[in-house]
Amino acid sequence: MRLYAVVVPPADEVARLFQSIGAHADATLTWAEAASIRIGLGYFGNLTNADASRLSARLTAEVGQVESLELRFSGGGALEETGDDTVWAGVEGDKDELRALALKIAEAGRREGFLVDRRWYKPRARLAAINDTTTAAGLETTVARLTAYEGQPWRATSIALIEPRKSNDSHAGQLFDTYGSLDLLSRPETSAPRAGWSAAQAR
């Protein structure tokens, strides 16, 4: 299974973002389904069931004491690097803490012998991809709307291990199944923390 560690944003915040930038009215981009939007934290490659169990235990040990994060969608861009065909939303709020969490997750994977992405972490959510009908003017309009966008704050209270569903379209963002989730510690002003890692899907 191909597992990713992610933060899954609230559905209402994704809906607000899509409505604000006119996603549903723009057919010149290949838009991800709202239910597939997530903020990536780490990728662990193709793992066996035993690997996934080891990774779950390691994540509990490495990041189980991290506090929940306040995040919001803010800004965005497109086609940032050579070969990049995506449109994405930026993430603000506890961004430094989110980056530190991504580093902890990468270290957990490294300790278990998995290959991890060592590039500088950029917190963002992929929203769409260009296609044969995309125009420069249309793309500029979408990016301008993203650049001006400031979402409402929300709290990330858990991370999830997800497995993308098989699809012929890998560009727009895929729906996924949740392998398991790990609760982050509640902050003092919130309710008491819940017990750690929980399996979300029988394997």
Phi, psi and omega per residue, in radians:
M1 nan 2.531 3.098
R2 -1.665 1.907 -3.049
L3 -1.896 2.424 3.060
Y4 -2.131 2.529 2.950
A5 -1.688 2.275 -3.024
V6 -2.530 2.847 2.821
V7 -1.828 2.238 3.097
V8 -1.714 2.017 -3.087
P9 -1.285 2.788 3.101
P10 -1.072 2.467 -3.100
A11 -1.050 -0.631 -3.108
D12 -1.201 -0.537 3.102
E13 -1.273 -0.639 3.060
V14 -1.130 -0.759 3.129
A15 -1.083 -0.712 3.118
R16 -1.115 -0.727 3.115
L17 -1.093 -0.879 -3.122
F18 -1.044 -0.728 -3.131
Q19 -1.151 -0.711 -3.084
S20 -1.141 -0.633 -3.091
I21 -1.663 0.069 3.080
G22 1.225 0.609 -3.062
A23 -1.059 -0.732 -3.026
H24 -1.293 -0.275 3.139
A25 -1.682 -0.033 -3.055
D26 -1.949 1.844 -3.135
A27 -1.643 0.052 -3.114
T28 -1.537 0.009 3.015
L29 -2.174 2.656 3.053
T30 -1.577 1.784 -3.039
W31 -1.488 2.457 3.000
A32 -1.223 2.633 3.002
E33 -1.190 2.477 -3.087
A34 -0.952 -0.630 -3.099
A35 -1.225 -0.192 -3.135
S36 -1.691 -0.063 -3.072
I37 -1.250 2.274 3.082
R38 -2.666 2.858 3.096
I39 -1.849 1.940 -3.063
G40 -1.197 2.541 3.077
L41 -2.162 -0.521 -3.129
G42 -3.070 2.681 3.128
Y43 -2.212 2.381 -3.017
F44 -2.042 0.131 3.093
G45 1.358 -2.784 -3.071
N46 -1.611 1.939 -3.030
L47 -1.959 2.673 2.980
T48 -1.470 2.988 3.062
N49 -1.037 -0.696 3.124
A50 -1.140 -0.715 3.089
D51 -1.036 -0.792 -3.100
A52 -1.091 -0.660 3.104
S53 -1.148 -0.756 3.092
R54 -1.080 -0.745 -3.141
L55 -1.102 -0.749 3.121
S56 -1.008 -0.790 3.138
A57 -1.133 -0.710 -3.139
R58 -1.157 -0.724 3.113
L59 -1.084 -0.695 3.096
T60 -1.038 -0.737 -3.129
A61 -1.230 -0.671 -3.009
E62 -1.490 -0.649 -3.014
V63 -2.166 0.095 -3.093
G64 -1.148 -0.251 3.141
Q65 -1.825 0.194 3.106
V66 -1.369 2.422 -3.138
E67 -1.407 2.744 3.081
S68 -1.069 2.750 -3.013
L69 -2.103 2.490 3.005
E70 -1.686 2.103 -3.068
L71 -2.252 2.883 3.003
R72 -2.739 2.627 3.008
F73 -1.290 2.351 -3.106
S74 -2.711 2.139 3.101
G75 1.214 -2.904 -3.139
G76 2.817 -3.025 -3.107
G77 -3.024 -2.942 -3.113
A78 -2.778 2.678 2.995
L79 0.857 0.886 -2.999
E80 -1.260 -0.617 -3.079
E81 -2.187 2.875 3.083
T82 -1.023 2.237 -3.117
G83 1.521 -0.129 3.127
D84 -1.432 2.183 -3.126
D85 -2.030 0.366 -2.987
T86 -1.863 2.759 2.991
V87 -2.000 2.326 -3.009
W88 -2.428 2.729 3.043
A89 -1.801 2.447 3.087
G90 -1.444 2.912 -3.132
V91 -2.247 2.298 3.089
E92 -2.169 -3.035 -3.075
G93 1.786 -2.245 3.121
D94 -1.373 1.052 -3.022
K95 -1.237 -0.676 3.120
D96 -1.123 -0.710 3.112
E97 -1.169 -0.620 3.092
L98 -1.153 -0.711 3.095
R99 -1.124 -0.715 3.099
A100 -1.101 -0.658 3.096
L101 -1.112 -0.747 3.111
A102 -1.065 -0.669 3.113
L103 -1.162 -0.694 3.100
K104 -1.104 -0.697 3.135
I105 -1.158 -0.730 3.084
A106 -1.083 -0.697 3.129
E107 -1.152 -0.641 3.089
A108 -1.076 -0.753 3.095
G109 -1.135 -0.716 3.140
R110 -1.100 -0.699 -3.120
R111 -1.134 -0.456 3.098
E112 -1.597 0.059 3.065
G113 1.508 0.253 3.139
F114 -1.592 2.608 3.047
L115 -1.255 2.352 -3.140
V116 -2.272 2.708 3.134
D117 -1.372 2.076 -3.085
R118 -1.712 0.137 3.104
R119 -1.232 2.779 3.120
W120 -1.042 2.245 -3.056
Y121 -1.311 2.302 3.098
K122 -2.134 1.936 -3.122
P123 -1.262 2.070 -3.111
R124 -2.852 2.899 3.105
A125 -2.210 2.165 3.137
R126 -1.322 2.259 -3.053
L127 -1.920 -0.627 -3.000
A128 -2.780 3.008 3.049
A129 -2.384 2.646 3.078
I130 -1.266 2.764 3.084
N131 -2.500 -2.969 -3.054
D132 -1.167 -0.306 -3.128
T133 -1.724 -0.042 -3.104
T134 -1.182 2.319 3.083
T135 -1.931 2.707 3.127
A136 -1.073 -0.726 -3.120
A137 -1.124 -0.756 3.138
G138 -1.134 -0.727 3.126
L139 -1.132 -0.709 3.114
E140 -1.086 -0.662 3.108
T141 -1.117 -0.796 3.139
T142 -1.093 -0.780 -3.135
V143 -1.133 -0.664 3.107
A144 -1.101 -0.717 3.098
R145 -1.140 -0.714 3.097
L146 -1.110 -0.765 -3.111
T147 -1.022 -0.624 -3.109
A148 -1.492 -0.134 -2.991
Y149 -1.361 2.345 3.019
E150 -2.297 1.894 -3.105
G151 -1.443 3.046 3.100
Q152 -1.433 2.525 3.101
P153 -1.133 2.537 3.034
W154 -2.525 2.802 -3.053
R155 -1.862 2.199 3.039
A156 -1.510 1.947 -3.062
T157 -1.824 -0.036 -3.141
S158 -2.748 2.833 2.923
I159 -2.003 2.743 -3.125
A160 -2.236 2.571 2.904
L161 -1.708 2.136 -3.080
I162 -2.152 2.690 3.055
E163 -2.142 1.970 3.116
P164 -1.044 2.465 3.062
R165 -1.294 2.599 -3.140
K166 -1.150 2.358 -3.100
S167 -2.671 2.612 3.054
N168 -1.348 -0.277 -3.112
D169 -1.910 1.756 -3.104
S170 -1.691 0.038 -3.014
H171 -1.581 -0.622 -2.988
A172 -1.492 -0.234 -3.033
G173 1.890 2.338 -3.003
Q174 -1.890 2.616 2.923
L175 -1.161 2.768 -3.048
F176 -2.502 2.811 2.992
D177 -1.865 2.498 -3.126
T178 -1.594 2.090 3.109
Y179 -1.325 -0.718 3.136
G180 -3.031 2.940 3.132
S181 -2.407 2.654 -3.122
L182 -2.187 2.070 3.133
D183 -1.242 2.383 2.980
L184 -1.505 2.771 -3.115
L185 -1.181 2.412 3.055
S186 -1.252 2.552 3.066
R187 -1.388 2.853 -3.047
P188 -0.958 -0.568 -3.085
E189 -1.437 -0.057 -3.136
T190 -1.899 -3.105 -3.104
S191 -1.203 2.951 -3.111
A192 -1.096 2.592 -3.128
P193 -1.153 2.606 3.062
R194 -1.625 2.897 3.124
A195 -1.182 2.622 -2.931
G196 -0.989 -2.146 -2.913
W197 -1.183 2.389 3.071
S198 -2.308 2.365 3.083
A199 -1.301 2.271 -3.121
A200 -1.775 -0.188 -3.062
Q201 -2.628 2.213 -3.142
A202 -1.183 2.404 -3.137
R203 -2.131 nan nan
